[in-house]
Amino acid sequence: MMLWNAQMTADENKRLTNPSLENGPFKIWCDDFRPVNILLNSDSEIVGVIDWEFTYAAPVEFSHAPPWWLLIEKPEFWPKGLED
């Protein structure tokens, strides 16, 4: 089992961030983006998105954190832990 430590976190942050993007471009990000906020037509095509309350411009690195509803189970419960 791998234990968390500050050095691992710092190394991970360096790997996931790009200093050249500190001033943009920023992408639209919604903390409440989930299936119930997506409108589909009869062909299952997306025709709209509702509930933009928690939407803002965010750094591209936010794409490394998937929405909670996309995960079947929380990472801490994965059989091999976070490193798998």
C-alpha positions in Angstrom: 0.0 0.0 0.0 1.3 3.4 -0.9 1.1 6.1 1.7 0.3 9.7 0.9 3.0 12.3 1.5 3.5 15.9 0.7 6.3 15.1 -1.8 4.0 12.9 -3.8 1.3 15.6 -3.9 3.9 18.2 -5.0 5.2 15.9 -7.8 1.6 15.2 -9.0 0.8 18.9 -9.0 3.8 19.7 -11.1 2.8 16.9 -13.6 -0.8 18.2 -13.9 -0.1 21.9 -14.1 1.4 24.0 -16.9 2.9 27.3 -15.8 2.5 28.8 -19.2 -1.3 28.6 -18.8 -1.5 30.6 -15.5 -3.1 33.5 -17.3 -5.4 31.5 -19.5 -6.9 30.3 -21.6 -9.6 29.4 -19.2 -12.5 26.9 -19.9 -16.1 27.0 -18.8 -16.5 24.7 -15.8 -19.7 23.7 -13.9 -19.5 22.1 -10.5 -23.1 20.9 -10.9 -22.8 19.4 -14.3 -24.6 16.0 -14.1 -27.0 13.9 -16.2 -30.2 15.4 -14.7 -29.1 18.8 -16.1 -28.7 17.6 -19.7 -31.7 17.7 -22.0 -32.0 15.1 -24.8 -34.2 14.8 -27.8 -35.9 11.6 -28.9 -32.7 10.5 -30.7 -30.7 10.9 -27.5 -28.8 13.9 -28.8 -28.0 16.7 -26.4 -30.2 19.7 -27.1 -29.7 21.7 -24.0 -28.1 22.1 -20.6 -29.8 23.6 -17.6 -28.8 24.8 -14.1 -25.7 26.9 -14.7 -25.7 28.3 -11.2 -22.2 26.9 -10.2 -20.5 27.7 -13.6 -17.3 29.8 -13.9 -14.1 30.1 -15.9 -11.5 27.6 -14.6 -8.0 26.6 -15.5 -7.6 23.7 -18.0 -6.1 21.6 -15.1 -9.7 21.2 -13.8 -10.2 18.6 -16.5 -8.0 16.2 -14.5 -10.8 16.0 -11.9 -13.8 14.1 -13.3 -17.3 14.9 -12.1 -18.3 12.9 -9.1 -21.2 11.2 -10.9 -18.8 9.8 -13.6 -17.1 7.6 -11.0 -18.8 4.3 -10.2 -17.2 4.3 -6.8 -15.0 6.7 -4.9 -11.2 6.3 -5.6 -10.5 5.4 -2.0 -12.6 2.3 -2.5 -10.7 1.1 -5.7 -9.2 -2.3 -5.1 -5.6 -1.1 -5.8 -6.0 2.4 -4.4 -5.5 5.7 -6.1 -2.4 4.6 -8.1 -4.4 2.2 -10.4 
